[in-house]
């Protein structure tokens, strides 16, 4: 994907910034890790951006299907607003 010009966004609790504050560049590929383990370090190093989902309270992460829905919805909404 990198060779094809995609920007790789990793969604991980170790992310440097919130998913809603990062600049979006197209085309986009989104990588999410397995529940409990996150994204493997080797894959994480290939990401252009590593973002997290800000959490409140005692819960530190969401399951991967919920995290995917949150990020896909927001990225799509923001990209539609850029056009």
C-alpha angles and dihedrals in degrees: 000000000000090000089052091056101258123151109227117219117190118200109208136141087243090063120139095226141010118279089239095058102048122102112251119224123182139264094044135194118188122206123196126180132227119279111271095010105053122200116338112252093241091056092042090059090058093057119104090206131019112199135178136207108243110238132200128210126000097328110099100185146007127235113268096254093054092044090051092052093049095050097040092050094050096042091050092047092050095045091051088054091054093060 
